Amino acid sequence: MLSTVLPLVLSLGLISVRAQTYSATYLPSNAPVHSEQGQAGTNKCGTNSNQTSQCQNAYLNSVDDFCIFAPPEPGPGSGIGNTEVCFIRLFGSADGYGTRLIPDGTISGAHFVQTPDYVQVTGIGDLTKINVPKGDAGGELDPHGADGNGNPIGGLVFSSAFTGQIQQLHEWTNFVSDSEFCFRGCKDGPGAPALCEHIYDEMGCFWNMPGNYNKGFAKCAGDSGPPMGVYGASTFHQGDGNTPAPHPAPATSSCTPFSTISNNLAGASPTSSSSSSVRCHFTLHRLTVRSHPLPHHLPRHLLAHCVIVAVVVAHVTFYYFAGYKPYNH
C-alpha cells in the first residue's frame, strides 16, 4: 500500500515521477490470508489450482505464465465495473499458484513484452469463459482504489521476469473486457507509478498499453514506452476536451513465437479398464458438454465399434417409430 507520495521532477523536465514507499512487501510464500482490510479473497493461495479458488495473487512471468483478474461467477451482474472492488478473482494460464485456470481455448492472442521498466501482456479472446459478461466493455483493476485499497481489495502482483526470482510488483494496471485484456506490472522504482498510471480507467487497453492485440502468441523484449497521458511537457487528464491519440507501440525484438498456450484444464482421458462403449461416450461428452476438442484420431477398433453402435441404434429407432417389430417376424 502506498504510504507517501513525494513529487520529483526529472532533470529533463519532461515528466513527473513519484518516489514510493510501501507498507509491506510480500512473497507468495509469506503473504498473509488478507493483505487489505475488507478483502473478500485471499493471498495465502498455496499451489493447488482449482476453479473455485479465492486467490488474489497475480503473476506476470511469460506469455504462457500470466494471470487475468476476472469475476468469480458468471452472470449479467458480474461486469468488471460491478465486481472490481471486492469480488474479482484470478485466472491463470499456468498451474501451481493456487489460482483458477484459464480454460483452454479462451485466449486466441497473447503477446508478452519485457522492457527494462515493466512487463506487459496484451491480447484477445473469448473472456466470457472466465465469467466476463458478453457485451461488457470492461474496466480497470489497479492497486489504488478510491478508498485507498486496491481494485480488487487485496490484489497482489508478482513476477520473476526481471531477476529470475519471484518478487512483488507494487505498481500495476489491468484492463479486462469480454474480448480483450492487457496487464502491465512495473519494476519498483521512481518511475513505476507513472508507467503504471491508474487514472485513465475509461480509456481502455489500446490507449493505456499500446501493443500487439492480434491473434497468435509471442514473447518479446521491448523498449519502455513513455508514461500514458504524458505528451512532452504536458499531461492529459481524463475528461479534457480533446483526447490525444495513444502513444505508438514501442519497438520489440528477440521475439519467440508460440503455437498456442494451454494448461490442460480438461485433464487426461480415463485410463481405467472401461469398456469401449464407455470410452466412446466419454469422448463425445468432452466434445459437446465440456467443449474440449475431439481427439485427432481414434483407435481403429474403437472407431469401428462406435460406428456399429450408431448403425444398430439408428436401425432399431427407425423400426420402432415406424411400428415394425423386425425381430418378431
Beta strands, then each sheet from edge to edge (+ up, - down):
strand 1: 2-9
strand 2: 16-22
strand 3: 57-62
strand 4: 65-70
strand 5: 89-92
strand 6: 100-101
strand 7: 107-114
strand 8: 118-125
strand 9: 139-141
strand 10: 156-159
strand 11: 167-168
strand 12: 171-176
strand 13: 180-186
strand 14: 216-222
strand 15: 230-231
strand 16: 234-235
strand 17: 252-258
sheet 1: 1+ 2-
sheet 2: 6+ 5+ 4- 3+ 10+ 11-
sheet 3: 9+ 12- 13+ 8- 7+ 14+ 17-
sheet 4: 15+ 16-
end
